[in-house]
Amino acid sequence: MHISVELTFTPLQDSYEPAITAFIKKLRASGLTVLENPLSTQVYGGYDEVMCMLQKEIKVALQAVEGGLMYIKIVKSDRSDYEPNF
């Protein structure tokens, strides 16, 4: 089963950029399909592979900040090739 995951990491501190940058670099290094935009990051791949990687990297990311929010949306399908048709 393939999934699409949208992540938004929001550290609740003044110096937030290093934590976000480190998290995104870990996602990029995973070998999975990773797409980014100014508001969120999307990860695409097999359920087990994506969730295993996210379980590890989300823990590392949250441990790196005083406080933070991680918003996660999961869709059951690989939507990496989505293009609007309107």
C-alpha positions as CSV (number, residue, x, y, z in Angstrom):
1,M,0.0,0.0,0.0
2,H,1.3,3.4,-0.9
3,I,0.6,6.6,1.0
4,S,1.1,10.3,0.7
5,V,2.0,12.2,3.9
6,E,1.8,16.0,4.4
7,L,3.9,17.3,7.3
8,T,4.1,20.8,8.8
9,F,6.7,21.2,11.6
10,T,6.2,24.3,13.8
11,P,8.8,24.8,16.5
12,L,7.4,27.0,19.3
13,Q,10.5,29.1,19.8
14,D,12.3,32.1,18.3
15,S,15.1,30.3,16.6
16,Y,13.1,27.9,14.5
17,E,14.8,27.7,11.1
18,P,17.7,25.3,12.1
19,A,15.2,22.7,13.4
20,I,13.0,22.8,10.3
21,T,16.1,22.7,8.0
22,A,17.5,19.7,9.8
23,F,14.2,17.8,9.6
24,I,13.7,18.5,5.9
25,K,17.3,17.4,5.1
26,K,16.7,14.1,6.9
27,L,13.5,13.6,4.9
28,R,15.4,14.3,1.7
29,A,18.1,11.8,2.6
30,S,15.6,9.0,3.1
31,G,15.5,8.0,-0.6
32,L,11.7,8.5,-0.6
33,T,9.9,11.0,-2.9
34,V,9.9,14.3,-1.0
35,L,8.3,17.5,-2.3
36,E,8.4,20.8,-0.5
37,N,6.5,24.1,-0.6
38,P,6.6,27.1,1.7
39,L,3.8,25.7,3.9
40,S,4.5,22.0,4.2
41,T,6.5,19.0,3.0
42,Q,5.1,15.9,1.4
43,V,6.5,12.4,1.5
44,Y,5.4,9.6,-0.8
45,G,6.1,5.9,-0.7
46,G,5.2,2.5,0.7
47,Y,3.3,2.7,4.0
48,D,5.8,0.7,6.1
49,E,8.9,2.5,4.7
50,V,7.4,6.0,5.1
51,M,6.0,5.4,8.6
52,C,9.2,3.7,9.9
53,M,11.3,6.7,8.6
54,L,8.8,9.3,10.0
55,Q,8.6,7.6,13.4
56,K,12.4,8.0,13.8
57,E,12.8,11.5,12.3
58,I,9.8,13.1,14.0
59,K,11.1,12.0,17.3
60,V,14.5,13.5,16.5
61,A,12.9,16.7,15.3
62,L,10.8,17.1,18.4
63,Q,13.7,16.4,20.7
64,A,15.7,19.2,19.1
65,V,13.2,21.9,20.1
66,E,11.9,23.3,23.4
67,G,8.3,22.9,22.2
68,G,6.8,22.2,18.8
69,L,3.8,21.1,16.8
70,M,3.9,18.4,14.0
71,Y,0.8,18.4,11.8
72,I,0.4,15.2,9.8
73,K,-2.1,14.3,7.0
74,I,-2.0,10.8,5.5
75,V,-3.7,9.8,2.3
76,K,-4.0,6.2,1.2
77,S,-2.5,6.5,-2.3
78,D,0.6,7.9,-4.0
79,R,-0.5,11.4,-5.0
80,S,3.1,12.5,-6.0
81,D,2.0,12.9,-9.7
82,Y,-1.1,15.0,-9.0
83,E,-1.7,17.9,-11.3
84,P,-4.8,20.0,-11.2
85,N,-7.0,19.7,-14.3
86,F,-8.9,23.0,-13.9
